Amino acid sequence: MKFAASQWLWLLLMIPIGYLIAFLSDRARQQRLSSFIHRSLWSALIPELDLGARLRKARFWWGAALFAVIALARPQWGIHQEVTHVAGLDILVVLDISNSMDVEDVLPSRLNKAKHLVHKFVDGLHGDRMGVVPFAATSYVACPLTTDLEYALETIDVLTPRAIVNQGTDIGRGLEIALGSLSRGAEEGAPVGSEKVASQAILLISDGEDHEEQAIELAKKARSAGINLFVIGVGTEKGGPIPIRDSTGNLHGYKRDPNGQGVVSTFKPSALMEIASAGGGRYWNASLSESEVDEIHRELGGLNRTDYAERRQITHEERYQWPLAIALLFFLLELTLPLRKTSLSISRTSVGMVAVLFLGTQMGCIGSADHYQENEKGIQAFNEGRLDEAKQHFSSVQAKNPSAPELFYNQALVQEKEGDVDGAIRSFSEAAKGVKKDQPSELDGRAFFNLGATYAKKGDLPNAVQSYLGAIEAAQRNHDTALEQDTRKNLELLVTQLEQQQKEEQQQQQEEKDGENEEKEKKEDNGQKKKKSGPTKNYKDLSRQPRKFQSQKLTNDAAERVMAELKSRERDLQGRSRKQGPKPEGNSRDW
């Protein structure tokens, strides 16, 4: 067994510390209680006290935390092999890095605009292989075909006109090197036992100045080989002077021809259109929106993507589900454990009201014998469910003696039964007020109890709590222990509901506050985006900043292809040198 995220296991040190804190806290709580109540009296005075409840809940809680930490560490055991097929296109970016690409008629320069186009182009590639072929008067493979697109982008970023000594512009030479690299890449990437290879494409980016005029023939050769050609022109027809900068990017002037006249590099889209037409491809002018890159991706989407590699990977089986399930079970058990001793009778008596009708402690409370009999008839009708008749009898008696608390109490029970909550609250309140405090009576305690239950039914929890407190005070005064116990049970549940209601209100307020903050942040972000938007795009001048070339994702296969391509380029250059002889120095058109 192994842990894929073993750093989470350090949290296991907190579990014994947390349980020790819970244990000491429970001991301190018992000591505080024993300081004013002797331990021998706890069971008599606090019958619901459960000394071990807190520690039992702590054991389940920290047990759940233990398994939750194990789940976070992602335990793994058992392995299986996964085979994935790599499919895609073979794409070579043929990039012009001659001196004329430093012209700044396109901001920030033609070369940096071209690099930004390549970055956007690579963002839309998925599973494809890409290589880089820079060219000026000569050309070479800077990055052979590879799936490590970050490495290819790093190669693009470090390219400057100083990367090629022989300056000038020979688009045909760049296409020739690209065709050779695609041919070798197809042989390496072809699946065993199959003649199918991935579709191939060339993306040519240049300003159109071609001093050798061999590009048309090589574009036709690419077309006959089934290679798709896409051409993007960078520059303006007005053109501009060619700046001369040192290695640190400082400007030292502008290029001049042998006669001392300033050189103005012009953009030649017509030449690039001819190359694209000869190769059966398409041509675009580089735009501010760079929508041409999206069109190229749509063109590439219709090409054939073929499996050219197979990867086998050993994967360990994830087993975090088991400790996570145990942690959830422990959490649920911890929630079900009560902090006090409970019984089924508590939950039953905590619901409803004490519906006891009163005949009157004295005959004077009701009035005459006729009124007494009328009240008795109302009680009988209430018990038999004839609420309208009971209400008429109680109202008749109450009209003769409107101050009798028993009559208010009976009338309140009828109103509560009919659903008149507000009327029942008023009647119970009058019944509780009308009881004389110096005379023992269970009426005031039951009136306060039912008043609290009615307030709770209405949802007025604070007044319900106050009414229950009045019922406890009356029960203690009248030595009604049964009513006191029932009231305390209802009061305990009511306080729990009140705390829960307060928590929900606080949570709702916090959610509303978070929503307002999020809306405010969105408005600020939209405002900043509007300020930043403008007619032109700003790109980072990658060619003028020293940069350390590295690739953390370069695989062994890609590295071998790089070395093989460099050796091939060296042999090719040596052969051309023997055939053509040394290139004459002092080229008059080195841009």
C-alpha positions in Angstrom: 0.0 0.0 0.0 1.1 3.6 -0.8 -0.2 7.1 -0.2 -0.4 9.4 -3.2 -0.7 12.5 -1.0 1.3 11.4 2.1 1.8 15.0 3.2 -1.7 15.0 4.7 -0.6 12.3 7.2 1.0 15.0 9.3 -2.5 15.9 10.4 -2.7 12.6 12.3 -0.5 14.3 15.0 -3.4 16.6 15.8 -5.8 13.7 16.7 -4.4 12.6 20.0 -3.8 16.2 21.0 -7.4 17.1 20.2 -8.7 14.2 22.2 -6.5 15.1 25.1 -7.9 18.6 25.1 -11.4 17.3 25.0 -10.7 15.0 28.0 -9.1 17.8 30.1 -12.0 20.1 29.2 -14.5 17.5 30.5 -12.5 17.0 33.7 -12.4 20.8 34.3 -16.2 21.0 33.7 -16.9 18.3 36.3 -14.6 20.0 38.8 -16.4 23.3 38.3 -19.8 21.6 38.9 -18.5 19.8 42.0 -17.4 23.1 43.5 -21.0 24.1 44.2 -22.8 20.7 44.0 -21.5 17.7 45.8 -21.0 14.6 43.5 -23.3 12.5 45.6 -26.2 14.9 44.9 -25.7 15.1 41.1 -28.1 12.2 40.3 -30.8 13.7 42.5 -30.5 17.4 41.5 -29.6 16.8 37.8 -31.2 13.6 36.8 -30.5 14.2 33.1 -26.8 14.7 33.6 -24.7 12.2 31.6 -21.0 12.4 32.7 -19.6 10.3 29.8 -21.6 11.8 27.0 -19.1 14.5 25.9 -16.2 12.1 25.8 -18.2 9.5 23.8 -19.0 12.2 21.3 -15.4 13.3 21.2 -14.2 9.7 20.5 -16.5 9.4 17.5 -15.6 12.9 16.2 -11.9 12.4 16.4 -12.3 8.8 15.0 -14.0 10.3 12.0 -11.2 12.9 11.7 -8.7 10.0 11.7 -10.3 8.2 8.8 -10.9 11.5 7.0 -7.2 12.3 7.1 -6.4 8.8 5.8 -8.8 9.4 2.9 -7.1 12.8 2.1 -3.8 11.0 1.9 -5.3 8.8 -0.9 -4.3 5.2 0.0 -3.6 3.0 -3.0 -3.1 -0.7 -3.4 -3.4 -2.9 -6.4 -2.2 -1.9 -9.9 -3.5 -2.1 -13.5 -2.0 -1.2 -16.8 -3.6 1.5 -19.0 -2.9 1.8 -22.8 -3.5 5.0 -24.5 -3.2 5.8 -28.2 -1.7 9.1 -29.3 -3.4 10.5 -32.4 -2.9 13.9 -34.1 -1.4 15.9 -36.9 2.2 16.6 -37.8 2.6 20.4 -38.1 5.8 22.4 -38.8 5.9 26.1 -38.2 8.3 27.7 -40.8 9.1 31.1 -39.3 10.9 34.0 -41.0 13.6 35.4 -38.7 15.5 37.6 -41.2 16.5 41.1 -40.2 13.4 42.5 -42.0 11.2 40.8 -39.4 12.5 43.4 -36.8 10.6 46.2 -38.6 8.1 47.8 -36.3 5.4 48.7 -38.8 3.3 46.1 -36.9 3.4 46.6 -33.2 5.5 45.6 -31.4 7.4 44.2 -34.4 6.8 41.7 -37.2 8.7 39.0 -35.4 7.0 39.4 -32.1 3.6 39.6 -33.8 4.5 36.3 -35.5 5.5 34.7 -32.2 2.2 35.8 -30.6 0.3 34.2 -33.5 2.2 30.9 -32.9 1.3 31.0 -29.2 -2.4 31.4 -30.0 -2.1 28.7 -32.6 -0.5 26.2 -30.1 -3.3 26.9 -27.6 -5.7 25.2 -30.0 -3.7 22.1 -30.6 -4.6 18.8 -28.8 -2.5 15.7 -29.2 -0.7 17.0 -32.3 3.0 17.0 -32.9 4.7 20.3 -33.8 8.1 21.3 -35.0 9.9 24.6 -35.6 12.0 25.5 -38.7 13.4 29.1 -38.7 14.9 30.5 -41.8 16.7 33.5 -43.2 19.3 33.0 -46.0 19.7 29.5 -44.6 17.5 27.3 -42.5 17.6 24.5 -39.9 15.3 22.5 -37.6 15.2 24.2 -34.3 12.7 21.8 -32.8 11.8 18.4 -34.5 8.3 17.1 -34.3 7.3 16.6 -30.7 4.1 16.4 -28.5 5.9 18.6 -25.9 4.3 21.8 -27.1 5.8 23.9 -24.3 9.2 22.9 -25.4 8.3 24.0 -29.0 7.0 27.4 -27.7 10.2 27.9 -25.7 12.1 27.3 -28.9 10.0 29.9 -30.7 10.5 32.5 -27.9 14.3 32.5 -28.0 14.5 32.9 -31.8 16.0 36.2 -33.1 17.7 37.2 -36.4 21.1 36.5 -34.6 20.2 32.8 -34.5 21.2 32.6 -38.2 24.5 34.1 -39.3 23.8 34.3 -43.0 21.1 36.9 -43.3 18.7 37.4 -46.2 15.4 35.8 -47.0 15.1 32.3 -48.7 11.6 31.0 -48.2 12.3 28.1 -50.5 15.2 26.9 -48.2 12.8 27.0 -45.2 10.2 24.9 -47.1 12.9 22.4 -48.2 14.1 21.8 -44.7 10.5 21.5 -43.5 9.6 18.9 -46.2 12.6 16.8 -45.1 11.7 17.0 -41.5 8.1 16.0 -42.1 9.3 13.0 -44.2 11.5 11.7 -41.4 8.8 12.4 -38.7 6.2 10.4 -40.7 8.5 7.4 -40.8 9.1 7.6 -37.0 5.5 8.2 -36.2 3.9 5.5 -38.4 2.2 2.7 -36.5 3.8 -0.8 -36.8 2.3 -2.8 -39.6 0.3 0.1 -41.1 0.9 2.4 -44.1 -1.3 5.2 -42.6 0.4 8.3 -41.3 -1.0 11.4 -39.7 -2.0 14.3 -41.9 0.8 16.8 -42.3 0.7 20.6 -42.5 3.1 23.6 -42.8 2.4 26.9 -41.3 4.5 29.6 -43.0 4.8 33.0 -41.4 6.8 35.7 -43.2 6.8 39.3 -44.5 7.0 38.0 -48.1 10.5 39.3 -49.1 12.1 36.4 -51.0 15.6 37.0 -52.5 16.1 33.5 -53.9 12.7 32.8 -55.7 12.7 29.0 -55.2 9.6 28.9 -52.9 7.0 28.3 -55.8 8.7 25.0 -56.8 8.9 23.8 -53.3 5.3 24.7 -52.5 4.3 22.6 -55.5 6.4 19.8 -54.2 4.6 20.0 -50.8 1.3 19.9 -52.6 2.2 16.7 -54.6 3.3 15.1 -51.3 -0.2 15.8 -49.8 1.1 18.3 -47.3 -1.4 21.1 -46.4 0.1 24.6 -46.6 -1.1 27.6 -44.6 0.5 31.0 -45.1 0.2 34.1 -42.9 1.8 37.4 -43.9 3.0 39.9 -41.3 3.6 43.5 -42.1 2.2 46.6 -43.9 2.6 47.6 -47.5 4.0 50.9 -46.3 6.9 49.0 -44.6 9.5 50.6 -42.4 13.3 50.9 -41.7 15.1 47.9 -40.2 16.4 48.8 -36.7 19.9 47.7 -35.6 20.0 46.7 -31.9 22.7 45.2 -29.7 22.3 42.0 -27.6 20.7 44.0 -24.8 18.0 45.5 -27.1 19.5 49.0 -27.3 18.9 50.8 -30.6 22.0 51.9 -32.5 20.5 53.1 -35.7 18.9 51.7 -38.9 20.2 49.4 -41.6 21.7 51.0 -44.8 22.6 49.5 -48.1 26.2 49.6 -49.6 25.5 53.0 -51.1 24.7 54.4 -47.6 21.0 54.7 -48.3 18.5 53.7 -45.6 16.8 50.3 -46.3 13.0 50.3 -46.2 11.6 46.8 -45.9 8.2 46.4 -47.6 5.6 43.8 -47.0 4.8 41.7 -50.1 1.6 39.8 -49.7 1.3 39.0 -53.4 4.4 36.8 -53.2 3.0 34.9 -50.3 -0.3 34.5 -52.1 1.5 32.9 -55.0 3.2 30.5 -52.7 -0.1 29.5 -51.0 -1.7 29.1 -54.4 1.1 26.9 -55.7 0.9 24.7 -52.6 -2.9 24.4 -52.8 -3.2 26.2 -49.5 -4.7 29.4 -48.1 -3.3 32.8 -47.3 -4.2 35.3 -44.5 -2.9 38.7 -43.5 -2.1 39.0 -39.8 -4.9 41.0 -38.2 -5.4 42.7 -34.8 -8.1 40.2 -33.8 -6.0 37.2 -35.0 -9.1 35.5 -36.3 -7.0 33.9 -39.0 -5.7 31.5 -36.4 -9.3 30.3 -35.6 -9.8 29.7 -39.3 -6.7 27.6 -39.6 -7.9 25.5 -36.7 -11.2 24.9 -38.5 -9.2 23.8 -41.5 -7.1 21.5 -39.4 -10.2 20.0 -37.8 -11.2 18.4 -41.1 -7.9 16.6 -41.6 -7.2 13.0 -40.8 -5.8 12.3 -37.3 -4.1 8.9 -37.1 -2.7 7.0 -34.2 1.1 7.3 -34.3 2.1 6.2 -30.9 1.0 3.9 -28.0 1.6 4.7 -24.4 1.5 2.1 -21.6 1.1 3.4 -18.0 1.0 1.5 -14.7 -1.8 3.0 -12.5 -2.3 2.3 -8.8 -5.9 1.6 -7.7 -7.4 4.4 -5.6 -8.8 3.2 -2.2 -9.7 6.4 -0.5 -13.4 5.5 -0.7 -13.2 3.0 2.2 -11.7 5.4 4.9 -14.0 8.2 3.7 -17.1 6.0 4.1 -16.0 5.1 7.7 -15.4 8.8 8.5 -18.9 9.7 7.3 -20.4 6.9 9.4 -18.5 8.1 12.5 -19.7 11.7 11.9 -23.3 10.5 11.7 -23.0 8.4 14.8 -21.5 11.4 16.7 -24.5 13.6 15.6 -27.0 11.0 17.0 -25.4 10.8 20.5 -27.2 13.0 23.0 -25.5 15.1 25.6 -28.1 14.3 28.3 -30.0 11.3 29.3 -33.2 11.1 27.2 -36.3 8.8 27.0 -39.2 8.4 24.7 -41.5 10.2 27.1 -39.6 13.4 26.7 -40.2 13.7 23.0 -43.8 12.8 23.3 -44.7 15.3 26.1 -42.8 18.1 24.4 -45.4 18.2 21.6 -48.8 19.7 22.1 -50.6 21.5 24.9 -52.1 20.6 28.3 -55.8 20.6 27.4 -57.5 20.5 30.8 -60.8 22.4 31.2 -61.6 24.0 34.5 -65.0 24.0 36.3 -63.8 26.6 38.7 -62.1 26.3 42.1 -65.0 28.1 43.7 -68.6 28.6 42.8 -68.0 32.3 42.9 -65.6 32.1 40.0 -68.4 31.1 37.7 -71.4 32.7 39.3 -74.8 31.2 39.9 -75.7 27.6 39.7 -77.1 28.2 36.2 -73.8 29.6 35.0 -72.0 26.7 36.6 -74.2 24.2 34.7 -73.7 26.3 31.5 -69.9 26.0 31.9 -70.2 22.3 32.5 -72.2 21.9 29.3 -69.5 23.8 27.4 -66.8 21.4 28.8 -68.9 18.4 27.8 -69.4 19.8 24.3 -65.7 20.5 23.9 -64.8 16.9 25.0 -67.2 15.5 22.4 -65.7 17.7 19.6 -68.7 20.1 19.3 -66.6 23.3 19.3 -69.2 25.7 18.1 -71.6 24.6 20.9 -68.8 24.7 23.5 -67.9 28.2 22.3 -71.5 29.4 22.8 -71.7 28.0 26.3 -68.4 29.5 27.4 -69.3 32.9 25.9 -72.6 32.9 27.7 -71.0 32.3 31.0 -68.2 34.8 30.3 -70.7 37.5 29.5 -72.0 37.3 33.1 -68.6 37.0 34.7 -65.9 38.5 32.3 -63.1 38.4 34.8 -63.1 34.7 35.7 -59.6 33.3 34.6 -61.1 29.8 34.2 -63.5 31.0 31.6 -60.6 32.8 29.7 -58.7 29.5 29.9 -61.5 27.4 28.5 -62.3 29.9 25.8 -58.6 29.9 24.8 -58.6 26.1 24.4 -61.6 26.4 22.0 -59.9 29.1 20.0 -56.7 27.1 19.7 -58.6 24.1 18.6 -60.3 26.2 15.9 -56.9 27.6 14.7 -57.4 31.1 16.0 -53.8 31.4 17.3 -53.9 35.1 18.1 -57.2 34.8 19.9 -55.9 31.9 22.0 -52.8 33.9 22.9 -54.9 36.8 24.2 -57.2 34.4 26.2 -54.3 32.4 27.7 -52.6 35.7 28.7 -55.8 36.9 30.4 -56.2 33.6 32.2 -52.6 33.8 33.5 -53.0 37.4 34.7 -56.3 36.8 36.5 -55.0 34.1 38.8 -54.4 35.4 42.3 -50.8 34.7 43.3 -51.5 34.2 47.0 -53.9 31.4 46.3 -52.6 27.9 45.3 -53.9 27.1 41.8 -52.7 25.0 38.9 -54.5 27.3 36.5 -51.7 29.9 36.1 -49.0 27.3 35.4 -51.1 25.5 32.8 -52.1 28.9 31.2 -48.5 29.9 30.9 -47.6 26.4 29.5 -50.3 26.5 26.8 -49.4 30.2 26.1 -45.8 29.1 25.4 -47.0 26.2 23.2 -49.2 28.6 21.2 -46.4 31.2 20.7 -44.2 28.3 19.5 -46.9 27.2 17.1 -47.1 30.8 15.8 -43.3 30.9 15.4 -42.7 33.6 18.1 -39.9 31.7 19.9 -38.7 34.5 22.2 -42.2 35.0 23.7 -42.6 31.2 23.9 -39.5 31.0 26.0 -40.7 33.8 28.4 -44.1 32.0 28.7 -42.4 28.7 29.6 -40.3 30.4 32.2 -43.5 31.8 33.7 -44.9 28.2 33.7 -41.9 26.9 35.6 -42.1 29.7 38.2 -45.9 28.9 38.7 -45.2 25.2 38.9 -42.6 25.6 41.6 -44.9 27.9 43.5 -47.7 25.4 43.3 -45.4 22.4 43.8 -46.6 20.9 40.5 -43.5 18.8 39.6 -45.1 17.0 36.6 -45.9 20.4 35.0 -42.4 21.6 35.8 -40.8 18.6 34.1 -42.9 18.9 31.0 -42.2 22.6 30.8 -38.4 22.1 31.1 -38.5 19.5 28.3 -40.4 21.8 26.0 -38.2 24.7 26.9 -35.0 22.8 26.1 -36.3 21.9 22.7 -37.5 25.4 22.1 -34.1 26.9 23.0 -32.5 24.5 20.6 -34.8 25.6 17.8 -34.1 29.3 18.7 -30.4 28.7 18.4 -30.8 26.9 15.1 -33.0 29.8 13.8 -30.3 32.3 14.8 -27.6 30.3 13.0 -29.7 30.1 9.8 -30.3 33.8 9.9 -26.6 34.5 10.4 -25.8 32.1 7.5 -28.4 33.8 5.2 -26.9 37.2 6.1 -23.4 36.0 5.3 -24.5 34.5 2.0 -26.2 37.8 1.0 -23.0 39.7 2.0 -20.9 37.3 0.0 -23.2 37.7 -3.0 -22.9 41.5 -2.8 -19.1 41.3 -2.6 -19.0 38.9 -5.6 -21.2 41.2 -7.6 -19.1 44.2 -6.6 -15.9 42.3 -7.7 -17.4 41.5 -11.0 -18.3 45.1 -11.6 -14.7 46.1 -10.7 -13.3 43.5 -13.1 -15.5 44.6 -15.9 -14.4 48.2 -15.3 -10.8 47.2 -15.4 -11.3 45.2 -18.6 -12.9 48.2 -20.3 -10.0 50.4 -19.2 -7.5 47.9 -20.6 -9.2 47.4 -24.0 -7.9 49.4 -26.8 -7.3 49.4 -30.6 -4.1 47.5 -30.5 -2.7 44.5 -28.5 0.4 44.7 -26.4 2.8 41.8 -26.6 5.8 40.9 -24.6 9.0 41.6 -26.5 10.4 38.2 -26.2 13.3 38.7 -28.6 14.9 41.5 -26.5 15.0 39.8 -23.2 17.7 37.4 -22.2 16.1 34.1 -21.4 17.4 30.8 -20.1 16.3 28.0 -22.5 14.9 25.0 -20.7 12.1 22.4 -21.0 11.0 20.4 -18.0 8.7 18.3 -20.1 11.1 17.1 -22.8 10.9 13.4 -22.9 13.7 11.0 -23.8 12.1 10.3 -27.2 11.9 14.0 -28.0 15.5 14.5 -26.9 16.7 11.7 -29.2 14.8 13.2 -32.1 16.4 16.6 -31.4 19.9 15.0 -31.5 19.1 13.1 -34.7 17.7 16.1 -36.4 20.8 18.2 -35.4 23.2 15.5 -36.8 21.1 15.4 -40.0 21.2 19.2 -40.3 25.0 19.1 -39.9 25.5 16.5 -42.6 23.2 18.4 -44.9 25.0 21.7 -44.4 28.4 20.0 -45.0 27.1 18.5 -48.2 25.8 21.8 -49.5 29.0 23.6 -48.6 31.1 21.1 -50.6 28.7 21.5 -53.6 28.1 25.2 -53.5 31.4 26.4 -52.0 31.6 29.1 -49.4 28.9 31.8 -49.6 30.4 35.1 -50.8 30.9 37.6 -48.0 29.3 41.0 -48.0 25.8 40.0 -49.2 24.2 43.2 -50.4 20.7 42.1 -49.4 21.1 40.7 -45.9 17.5 41.3 -44.8 
